Amino acid sequence: MLSVYFCEDNPEQLAHYQEVVQRYIMINDYDMQIKLATASPKALLAALETDAPKYALLFLDIEFPAEDMNGLETAIAIRQQLGFAEIVFVTTHSEMALLTFERKVEPMDFVVKDLGREQIDQKLRENVDYGYQRYTNYLENTENLFQYTIGGRKFSLPMGDVYFVSTADTPHKVSVHAANQLVEFPGFLKDVADQYPELYRTDKSFLVNLDNVSGIDSTTRRLIFPNGDQTDVATRRFHEVKTLVQKHLNE
């Protein structure tokens, strides 16, 4: 998932940017989520330190008169904290554009507020598109992915985030249960098993990523995951699964 952050000290502009981006994410069904909208650079950095996202898109103002650090300094700190961070400056200070490159911040874009609301909104949407494209390209080049299709559109998740895949209540559909989401898509469990042999079939209804099992209940013969979800294990497979899971848990 691509996490989105805003840091803008004008409350009206902050709320508007958040609304524009949230609506655009929903329209395009992007695997993105707004994590924080704040007027304080320090609050932003604290949130990133407490719950660091693996992938982030950040919209930052540059001038914060009430704070003791500006947006450029915030961006430099973000670069030091996060491995994948796409930064977009939204500011009235167009003269700062060159400085952002000189300081090695490498922003994805520099949006000048003097453009007017309509053009700013369009720039925000364009940067959501571009940021998401860069995110998906990065995943394809660096991650082992679980991919699925809905309505002709392809989506992907890092395999490391996948807990298990199960048959869905809806006929001819399966569900992927992941760290931050639950998605139902057309397909059959057998086809998923053929495509992703690293997922272990624990019974006729579940394919499990054993690396993400957090516990095992020997009484009910169920696997437990970090979010509390559980899956069944067929009796004839329980001993083998238990051995594999315990080996993983003891590593």
C-alpha positions as CSV (number, residue, x, y, z in Angstrom):
1,M,0.0,0.0,0.0
2,L,1.1,3.5,-0.8
3,S,0.6,5.8,2.3
4,V,-0.2,9.4,1.7
5,Y,0.7,12.4,4.0
6,F,-0.1,16.1,3.9
7,C,1.7,18.9,5.8
8,E,0.1,22.3,5.3
9,D,-0.5,25.0,7.9
10,N,-3.5,26.6,6.2
11,P,-6.5,24.6,7.5
12,E,-8.7,25.3,4.6
13,Q,-6.1,24.3,2.0
14,L,-5.1,21.2,4.1
15,A,-8.8,20.0,4.1
16,H,-9.2,20.7,0.4
17,Y,-6.1,18.9,-0.7
18,Q,-7.1,15.9,1.4
19,E,-10.6,15.9,-0.1
20,V,-9.3,16.1,-3.7
21,V,-6.8,13.3,-3.2
22,Q,-9.1,11.1,-1.3
23,R,-11.8,11.4,-4.0
24,Y,-9.3,10.6,-6.7
25,I,-8.0,7.6,-4.9
26,M,-11.5,6.2,-4.5
27,I,-12.4,6.9,-8.2
28,N,-9.4,5.0,-9.4
29,D,-9.5,2.3,-6.7
30,Y,-5.8,2.8,-6.1
31,D,-4.1,0.8,-3.3
32,M,-3.4,4.0,-1.4
33,Q,-4.5,5.4,2.0
34,I,-4.3,8.8,3.5
35,K,-2.5,8.3,6.8
36,L,-2.1,11.9,8.1
37,A,-3.0,15.5,7.4
38,T,-1.3,17.9,9.7
39,A,-0.2,21.5,10.0
40,S,3.0,20.5,11.9
41,P,6.2,19.3,10.4
42,K,7.2,17.8,13.7
43,A,3.9,16.0,14.0
44,L,4.5,14.5,10.6
45,L,8.0,13.4,11.4
46,A,6.9,11.9,14.7
47,A,4.2,9.9,12.9
48,L,6.7,8.6,10.3
49,E,9.0,7.5,13.1
50,T,6.3,5.9,15.2
51,D,4.7,4.0,12.3
52,A,7.1,4.2,9.4
53,P,5.4,3.4,6.0
54,K,7.2,1.1,3.6
55,Y,6.1,3.3,0.7
56,A,5.0,7.0,1.0
57,L,3.7,9.9,-1.1
58,L,3.9,13.2,0.7
59,F,2.5,16.7,-0.1
60,L,4.4,19.4,1.8
61,D,4.2,23.1,2.1
62,I,7.6,24.9,2.5
63,E,6.9,27.8,4.8
64,F,5.6,27.2,8.4
65,P,5.9,30.5,10.3
66,A,4.7,29.1,13.6
67,E,7.2,26.2,13.5
68,D,11.0,26.1,14.0
69,M,11.5,24.1,10.9
70,N,10.4,24.5,7.3
71,G,9.2,22.1,4.6
72,L,12.6,21.8,3.0
73,E,14.2,20.7,6.3
74,T,11.3,18.4,6.8
75,A,11.8,16.8,3.4
76,I,15.5,16.2,4.2
77,A,14.6,14.5,7.5
78,I,12.0,12.4,5.6
79,R,14.7,11.3,3.1
80,Q,16.8,10.1,6.1
81,Q,13.9,8.2,7.6
82,L,12.2,6.5,4.7
83,G,13.5,4.2,2.0
84,F,10.7,5.0,-0.6
85,A,9.3,8.5,-0.4
86,E,7.9,10.5,-3.2
87,I,7.7,14.2,-2.2
88,V,5.6,16.9,-3.8
89,F,6.0,20.5,-2.6
90,V,2.8,22.7,-2.8
91,T,3.9,26.2,-1.9
92,T,3.8,29.9,-2.8
93,H,7.6,30.0,-2.8
94,S,8.6,29.2,-6.4
95,E,12.0,30.6,-5.7
96,M,12.8,27.6,-3.5
97,A,12.5,25.1,-6.4
98,L,16.2,25.2,-7.3
99,L,17.2,24.9,-3.7
100,T,15.3,21.7,-3.2
101,F,17.4,20.1,-5.9
102,E,20.6,21.6,-4.6
103,R,19.9,20.1,-1.2
104,K,19.4,16.6,-2.8
105,V,15.7,16.4,-1.8
106,E,14.8,15.3,-5.3
107,P,11.1,16.2,-5.2
108,M,8.8,14.5,-7.6
109,D,7.1,17.8,-8.4
110,F,6.9,21.5,-7.3
111,V,3.4,22.9,-7.4
112,V,3.0,26.7,-7.1
113,K,-0.1,27.8,-5.3
114,D,-0.4,30.9,-7.5
115,L,-1.6,28.7,-10.3
116,G,-5.1,28.8,-8.8
117,R,-7.3,26.2,-7.2
118,E,-8.4,24.4,-10.4
119,Q,-4.9,23.9,-11.7
120,I,-3.6,23.0,-8.3
121,D,-6.3,20.3,-8.0
122,Q,-5.3,19.0,-11.4
123,K,-1.6,18.9,-10.4
124,L,-2.6,17.0,-7.2
125,R,-4.4,14.4,-9.3
126,E,-1.5,14.1,-11.7
127,N,0.9,13.6,-8.9
128,V,-1.3,10.9,-7.4
129,D,-1.2,9.1,-10.8
130,Y,2.5,9.5,-11.2
131,G,3.3,8.6,-7.6
132,Y,1.2,5.5,-7.9
133,Q,2.9,4.6,-11.2
134,R,6.3,4.9,-9.6
135,Y,5.2,2.9,-6.7
136,T,3.9,0.0,-8.8
137,N,6.9,0.1,-11.0
138,Y,9.1,-0.1,-8.0
139,L,7.2,-3.1,-6.6
140,E,7.5,-4.9,-9.9
141,N,11.3,-4.5,-9.9
142,T,12.0,-5.2,-6.3
143,E,9.2,-7.3,-4.8
144,N,7.8,-10.8,-5.2
145,L,4.2,-9.9,-6.0
146,F,0.8,-11.4,-5.7
147,Q,-1.2,-10.1,-8.7
148,Y,-4.9,-10.2,-9.5
149,T,-7.4,-8.7,-11.9
150,I,-10.7,-6.9,-11.3
151,G,-12.8,-5.5,-14.2
152,G,-9.8,-5.8,-16.6
153,R,-7.5,-3.8,-14.3
154,K,-4.4,-5.4,-12.8
155,F,-3.5,-5.0,-9.1
156,S,-0.6,-6.3,-7.1
157,L,0.5,-6.8,-3.5
158,P,3.9,-7.6,-2.1
159,M,3.8,-11.4,-1.3
160,G,5.2,-10.6,2.1
161,D,2.0,-8.8,3.0
162,V,-0.3,-11.7,2.0
163,Y,-1.6,-13.8,4.9
164,F,-3.8,-16.3,3.0
165,V,-6.1,-16.7,0.0
166,S,-9.5,-18.4,0.5
167,T,-12.6,-19.3,-1.5
168,A,-15.1,-16.5,-1.3
169,D,-18.8,-16.7,-0.4
170,T,-19.6,-15.4,-3.9
171,P,-19.4,-18.2,-6.6
172,H,-16.3,-18.2,-8.8
173,K,-14.4,-15.7,-6.6
174,V,-11.6,-15.9,-4.2
175,S,-10.4,-13.5,-1.4
176,V,-6.9,-12.4,-0.6
177,H,-6.4,-11.6,3.1
178,A,-3.4,-9.3,3.5
179,A,-1.8,-7.2,6.2
180,N,-3.8,-4.0,5.4
181,Q,-6.6,-5.2,3.2
182,L,-9.1,-7.8,2.2
183,V,-9.9,-8.1,-1.5
184,E,-12.3,-10.3,-3.4
185,F,-11.7,-11.0,-7.1
186,P,-12.8,-13.4,-9.8
187,G,-11.0,-16.7,-9.9
188,F,-10.5,-20.2,-8.6
189,L,-8.3,-21.4,-5.7
190,K,-6.8,-24.1,-7.9
191,D,-5.6,-21.5,-10.4
192,V,-4.1,-19.4,-7.6
193,A,-2.3,-22.5,-6.2
194,D,-0.8,-23.2,-9.6
195,Q,0.4,-19.6,-10.1
196,Y,1.8,-19.2,-6.6
197,P,3.3,-22.5,-5.4
198,E,4.8,-20.7,-2.4
199,L,1.3,-20.6,-0.9
200,Y,0.6,-23.8,1.1
201,R,-2.8,-25.4,0.7
202,T,-3.9,-26.2,4.3
203,D,-7.3,-27.5,3.2
204,K,-9.6,-27.3,0.3
205,S,-10.6,-23.6,1.1
206,F,-7.2,-22.0,2.1
207,L,-3.9,-21.2,0.6
208,V,-1.6,-19.9,3.3
209,N,1.6,-17.9,3.4
210,L,3.3,-19.8,6.3
211,D,5.8,-17.0,6.7
212,N,3.1,-14.8,8.1
213,V,1.5,-17.2,10.6
214,S,1.9,-15.8,14.1
215,G,0.5,-18.8,16.1
216,I,-1.1,-22.2,15.9
217,D,-4.0,-23.7,17.9
218,S,-3.5,-27.4,18.2
219,T,-6.9,-28.0,19.7
220,T,-8.9,-26.5,16.9
221,R,-6.3,-27.2,14.2
222,R,-6.3,-23.5,13.1
223,L,-3.5,-21.1,12.1
224,I,-3.5,-17.6,13.6
225,F,-2.4,-14.4,11.9
226,P,-1.2,-11.1,13.2
227,N,-4.5,-9.4,12.6
228,G,-6.5,-12.1,14.4
229,D,-7.7,-13.9,11.3
230,Q,-7.6,-17.7,11.4
231,T,-7.6,-20.5,8.9
232,D,-8.4,-24.2,9.1
233,V,-5.9,-27.0,8.6
234,A,-7.1,-30.4,7.3
235,T,-6.5,-33.2,9.8
236,R,-4.2,-35.2,7.4
237,R,-2.0,-32.1,6.9
238,F,-1.9,-30.8,10.4
239,H,1.3,-32.5,11.6
240,E,3.3,-31.3,8.6
241,V,1.9,-27.7,8.8
242,K,2.5,-27.6,12.6
243,T,6.2,-28.6,12.0
244,L,6.7,-26.0,9.3
245,V,5.0,-23.2,11.3
246,Q,6.9,-24.0,14.5
247,K,10.2,-24.0,12.6
248,H,9.4,-20.6,11.3
249,L,8.3,-19.2,14.7
250,N,11.5,-20.4,16.3
251,E,13.8,-18.8,13.7
